[in-house]
């Protein structure tokens, strides 16, 4: 349930116990906080439902300070952001890594706090199963992740950087580097 900010701030403290606190400031402004790992998809139903209902008169502020996390959840959130007509504003601080950088790519605007660390890397996953199943799953993940990353980062990373990421090299960017690339992304 979305929490409308009441006069008495103590009335909405329980919202912070959720994996993704959502604050309804008013009917035209929502704040979404992703301040920890991105967990399994079951934790994002309320967020997805909210994004389905917003129109172009609404602004959603995303507070991103996350090490990343579950790719399935991230893809589900991205798909809803892409369909949502509301204005998306990313407010980045601390470390925004992995899946957090993917979400950032779908914002309409970003604000980057001083000393923000922005890290893009190849996927990491734990696999279990029989030998041939593992090989099949790994081959699928390599192919599909390359396709996903090319789509997500195409205007933010150079082709050479994307190749490095897909070859397991991390790319770390500071505030100024993120802002410079963001401006280029928005104009291309």
C-alpha positions as CSV (number, residue, x, y, z in Angstrom):
1,X,0.0,0.0,0.0
2,X,1.3,3.4,-0.8
3,X,1.9,5.7,2.1
4,X,0.7,9.3,1.9
5,X,2.9,11.6,4.0
6,X,0.9,12.6,7.0
7,X,1.3,15.5,9.3
8,X,2.8,13.2,11.9
9,X,5.9,11.7,10.3
10,X,5.8,8.7,12.8
11,X,2.7,7.4,11.1
12,X,4.7,6.2,8.0
13,X,7.8,4.7,9.6
14,X,6.7,1.1,8.7
15,X,7.2,1.9,5.0
16,X,10.9,1.8,5.6
17,X,10.7,-1.9,6.5
18,X,9.8,-2.8,2.9
19,X,12.4,-3.8,0.3
20,X,11.2,-0.9,-1.8
21,X,9.7,2.0,0.1
22,X,7.3,4.0,-2.0
23,X,6.2,7.3,-0.7
24,X,3.3,9.2,-2.2
25,X,4.1,12.8,-1.6
26,X,1.0,13.8,-3.5
27,X,-0.9,12.5,-6.5
28,X,1.7,14.0,-8.8
29,X,4.9,13.0,-7.1
30,X,6.1,9.6,-5.9
31,X,9.4,8.7,-4.4
32,X,10.8,5.2,-4.8
33,X,13.8,4.1,-2.7
34,X,16.1,1.3,-3.9
35,X,18.7,1.5,-1.1
36,X,19.8,-2.1,-0.8
37,X,20.3,-5.2,-2.9
38,X,17.6,-5.8,-5.5
39,X,15.8,-9.0,-4.4
40,X,13.6,-11.6,-6.0
41,X,10.7,-10.4,-8.2
42,X,8.1,-11.1,-5.5
43,X,9.3,-7.9,-3.7
44,X,8.4,-5.6,-6.6
45,X,4.7,-6.2,-7.2
46,X,3.6,-3.0,-5.5
47,X,6.2,-1.0,-7.5
48,X,5.1,-2.6,-10.8
49,X,1.5,-2.0,-10.0
50,X,2.2,1.7,-9.3
51,X,4.1,2.2,-12.5
52,X,1.2,0.7,-14.5
53,X,-1.2,3.3,-13.2
54,X,0.8,6.6,-13.7
55,X,0.2,9.1,-16.4
56,X,2.3,11.9,-18.0
57,X,1.3,14.4,-15.3
58,X,3.2,12.4,-12.6
59,X,6.9,12.5,-11.6
60,X,8.6,9.5,-10.0
61,X,11.8,10.2,-8.2
62,X,14.0,7.1,-7.9
63,X,16.6,7.2,-5.0
64,X,19.2,4.7,-6.1
65,X,22.0,3.6,-3.8
66,X,22.3,-0.1,-4.5
67,X,25.0,-2.8,-5.2
68,X,22.6,-4.3,-7.7
69,X,21.0,-7.7,-7.5
70,X,18.5,-9.9,-9.1
71,X,18.4,-9.6,-12.9
72,X,14.9,-11.0,-13.3
73,X,13.5,-8.3,-10.9
74,X,15.5,-5.6,-12.7
75,X,14.2,-6.6,-16.1
76,X,10.6,-6.6,-14.8
77,X,11.0,-3.1,-13.4
78,X,12.7,-1.8,-16.6
79,X,9.8,-3.2,-18.7
80,X,7.3,-1.3,-16.5
81,X,9.4,1.9,-16.6
82,X,9.5,1.7,-20.4
83,X,5.7,1.5,-20.6
84,X,5.0,4.1,-17.9
85,X,4.1,7.6,-19.1
86,X,5.3,9.3,-15.9
87,X,8.5,11.3,-15.8
88,X,11.4,9.3,-14.2
89,X,14.1,11.2,-12.3
90,X,17.0,9.2,-10.9
91,X,18.8,10.5,-7.9
92,X,22.0,8.7,-7.6
93,X,24.2,8.6,-4.5
94,X,26.7,6.3,-2.8
95,X,27.3,3.2,-4.9
96,X,25.1,2.6,-7.9
97,X,26.2,-0.7,-9.3
98,X,25.2,-3.5,-11.6
99,X,21.4,-3.7,-11.8
100,X,21.3,-0.1,-10.3
101,X,23.1,1.2,-13.4
102,X,20.6,-0.7,-15.6
103,X,17.7,1.1,-14.0
104,X,19.5,4.4,-14.4
105,X,19.6,4.0,-18.1
106,X,15.8,4.2,-18.2
107,X,15.4,7.5,-16.4
108,X,14.4,10.7,-18.2
109,X,16.7,12.7,-16.0
110,X,19.4,12.0,-13.4
111,X,21.0,13.9,-10.6
112,X,24.3,12.5,-9.4
113,X,25.5,13.3,-5.9
114,X,29.2,14.1,-5.3
115,X,31.4,11.0,-4.7
116,X,28.9,8.6,-6.3
117,X,30.5,5.4,-7.5
118,X,28.8,4.0,-10.7
119,X,29.9,0.4,-11.6
120,X,28.9,-1.6,-14.7
121,X,30.0,-5.2,-14.9
122,X,29.2,-8.5,-16.5
123,X,26.5,-10.7,-14.9
124,X,27.3,-13.0,-12.0
125,X,25.3,-16.0,-11.2
126,X,25.4,-19.2,-9.2
127,X,24.4,-22.3,-11.2
128,X,23.4,-25.7,-10.1
129,X,22.3,-28.8,-12.0
130,X,23.8,-31.6,-14.1
131,X,26.9,-30.9,-16.2
132,X,25.3,-30.5,-19.6
133,X,22.5,-28.5,-18.2
134,X,25.0,-26.1,-16.7
135,X,26.8,-25.7,-20.0
136,X,23.6,-25.1,-21.8
137,X,22.5,-22.5,-19.3
138,X,25.8,-20.8,-19.3
139,X,25.8,-20.6,-23.1
140,X,22.3,-19.1,-23.1
141,X,23.3,-16.6,-20.4
142,X,26.3,-15.4,-22.3
143,X,24.3,-14.9,-25.5
144,X,21.3,-13.2,-23.9
145,X,23.3,-11.1,-21.5
146,X,25.4,-9.7,-24.4
147,X,22.2,-8.9,-26.2
148,X,20.6,-7.3,-23.1
149,X,23.7,-5.2,-22.3
150,X,24.1,-4.0,-25.9
151,X,20.5,-2.7,-25.8
152,X,20.8,-1.1,-22.3
153,X,24.2,0.5,-22.5
154,X,24.3,1.3,-26.3
155,X,24.3,5.0,-25.9
156,X,26.3,5.1,-22.6
157,X,29.3,2.8,-23.2
158,X,31.5,2.7,-26.3
159,X,31.6,-0.5,-28.2
160,X,35.1,-1.2,-26.8
161,X,33.9,-0.6,-23.3
162,X,30.9,-2.9,-23.8
163,X,33.3,-5.6,-25.1
164,X,35.4,-5.2,-21.9
165,X,32.4,-5.5,-19.7
166,X,31.3,-8.7,-21.5
167,X,34.8,-10.0,-21.0
168,X,34.4,-9.5,-17.2
169,X,36.1,-6.2,-16.8
170,X,34.4,-3.8,-14.4
171,X,33.9,-0.1,-15.4
172,X,33.9,2.4,-12.5
173,X,32.7,5.9,-13.1
174,X,32.6,9.0,-10.9
175,X,30.0,11.8,-10.8
176,X,31.5,13.8,-13.6
177,X,32.0,10.8,-15.9
178,X,28.4,9.7,-15.4
179,X,27.1,13.2,-16.1
180,X,29.3,13.6,-19.2
181,X,28.1,10.2,-20.6
182,X,24.5,10.9,-19.7
183,X,24.5,14.2,-21.6
184,X,25.9,12.4,-24.7
185,X,23.4,9.6,-24.3
186,X,20.5,12.1,-24.2
187,X,21.6,13.9,-27.3
188,X,22.4,10.9,-29.5
